[in-house]
Amino acid sequence: MATNTKTLKLTFLNGEKKKNSITLADAVDNLTEDQVRGAMNTIASANVFEKDGVAYYKTPVSASYVERTVTDVFNDNAKKADTKAAE
């Protein structure tokens, strides 16, 4: 069985010009560039994510939807869940 997931990955530069990302599961599917850029600017300007004096999400760089398909070859955990559901 295959399962598909879609996430929204927000990439920022931190205060030391290194990349940091936030990945959001179940994000709205059809956001515009202006909507996402605005949200990222709000995160950056809040300046609440910091470690050792370095702001983690200082400058918005990019945003991407990431789609992932997982196809099980086998999954014993799924079989156990199906058995418990049938009881």
N, C-alpha and C positions, 0 to 999 in steps of 0.2 A: 504494500500500500504506500502511496506517495502522499506526502503532506507539503503544502506550500505555505510559506510565510512571507510577509512583506514588512520591512522596517524602514524607518527614515533615519539616516545617518547624518548628523550635523557635525561638521569639522571646523575647529577653531585653532588659532595659534595662541599659545599661552604667553605669559610675560617674558619668556626666554626664547620666543620664536620657534617653539616645538609644537607639533600637532597633538591635539587632544580631541576626542570625539565623544558625542553623546548619541546613543542609539535608542530610538523610540519604537517600541512594538505597538502594533495596532494603530498606527498613525493614520490620519485622514488621507485618503488616496489621491486626491486631486488638488493639493495645495499649490498656490502660485508662487513664483519666485518672490514677489513682494511680501506675501504672507509669511513665508519661511524666513526671509531675510529680516523682516521686522521682528519676528520672534527671537531670532538669533541675536539681533542687536539688543533686545530687551534682556536676554540672558547675560550678554557681555556687559551691559551697563549696570546691571545689578551688582556685579563684582562680589558675589557671595561664595564662589567656589575658589578657594585658595589653599595652598599648602606651602609652608615654609616661606611665606611672603611672596609667593609667585601666583598670580592670577591664572587659573586653569583655562578659562574660556574668555580670552581678552579680545580677539579679533576674528569675526566670522570669515571663513575661507570658502567652504562649499557645503552643499546639501545634496544628498542622493537617496533615492528610493533603492533599496537592496532587496531583490527577490531571491528566495532560496527554496529549492525543492529537495526534500529528503525522501529517498526511496529505500525502505527496509529490505534487506536481503533476508534477515530473520529478526524477530524481536520476541524473545521469551516473555518479557514483561507485558506485552500486549496480550499474549495468550492467557496469562494469569489474570489480567483485568477482565477479559472476556469471560473466563470461567467464573469469576466472582460475580459478575453481573448476571449470569445465567442462573445462579443459585437462588 
